[in-house]
Structures are given as structure tokens and as C-alpha cells.
Amino acid sequence: MTNNGILFDSGIDVVMEKEEFKMNKKEIIKELREILKVYHYDSKTEQMSKDVATSLENLLGGLLK
């Protein structure tokens, strides 16, 4: 849950600035490619659904434009 840019973890004393969670566009592209590679393209056992893979590919394509 967030409150004015601060992230609170279910009432536990964990308070972190949102800035620590921000990723830049290059990092997001890298993560999406890695997820698709590991869990879809190269995987024999951990297959994700075609709908999920297509959605991730669409997100990646939108970021690359």
C-alpha cells in the first residue's frame, strides 16, 4: 500500500521510498526479454500461456517503438 510516495508493507516497519523501485526503460526491456526467454522460449517445463506470452511481447514491442 502506498501513501504519498512511501511504500508501507502491511503495517510492518518496512518503509521504503518509491524511488528505490523505479526501473528505467532499458531495465524493463531487459527484464521482459529475460522473462520471455526463460519461461516461454527456452523452457520445456515452465511454459506460460500463449496469452501471457503475447501480452508480454506486446508490452515489449510498445517499449521498443
C-alpha positions as CSV (number, residue, x, y, z in Angstrom):
1,M,0.0,0.0,0.0
2,T,1.3,3.5,-0.8
3,N,0.9,6.8,0.9
4,N,2.4,10.0,-0.5
5,G,5.2,8.3,-2.3
6,I,6.2,5.9,0.6
7,L,5.6,2.2,0.4
8,F,4.3,0.5,3.5
9,D,4.5,-3.3,3.9
10,S,1.3,-4.4,5.7
11,G,2.0,-2.4,8.9
12,I,5.4,-3.9,9.4
13,D,8.2,-1.3,10.0
14,V,9.3,-1.6,6.4
15,V,9.1,1.9,4.8
16,M,10.9,2.5,1.5
17,E,10.8,5.3,-0.9
18,K,9.1,4.6,-4.2
19,E,12.2,5.8,-6.0
20,E,14.0,2.6,-5.0
21,F,11.5,0.6,-7.1
22,K,11.7,2.7,-10.2
23,M,13.2,1.0,-13.3
24,N,14.3,2.8,-16.4
25,K,13.0,1.8,-19.8
26,K,16.2,-0.2,-20.7
27,E,15.9,-2.3,-17.5
28,I,12.2,-3.0,-18.2
29,I,13.0,-4.2,-21.7
30,K,15.8,-6.4,-20.4
31,E,13.5,-7.9,-17.7
32,L,10.7,-8.6,-20.2
33,R,13.1,-10.3,-22.6
34,E,14.5,-12.4,-19.9
35,I,11.1,-13.5,-18.6
36,L,10.0,-14.5,-22.1
37,K,13.3,-16.3,-22.8
38,V,13.3,-18.3,-19.5
39,Y,9.6,-19.1,-19.1
40,H,8.5,-19.3,-22.7
41,Y,11.1,-19.6,-25.5
42,D,13.7,-21.8,-23.8
43,S,11.6,-23.7,-21.3
44,K,10.5,-27.3,-21.7
45,T,8.7,-27.4,-18.4
46,E,7.8,-23.9,-17.2
47,Q,5.6,-22.9,-20.1
48,M,3.5,-19.8,-19.7
49,S,0.2,-19.5,-21.5
50,K,0.2,-18.2,-25.0
51,D,-2.0,-15.2,-23.9
52,V,0.6,-14.2,-21.3
53,A,3.5,-14.5,-23.7
54,T,1.6,-12.5,-26.3
55,S,0.8,-9.8,-23.8
56,L,4.4,-9.6,-22.7
57,E,5.6,-9.4,-26.3
58,N,3.1,-6.6,-27.0
59,L,4.4,-4.7,-24.0
60,L,8.0,-5.2,-25.2
61,G,7.0,-4.1,-28.7
62,G,5.4,-0.9,-27.3
63,L,8.5,-0.1,-25.3
64,L,10.8,-0.6,-28.3
65,K,8.9,1.9,-30.6
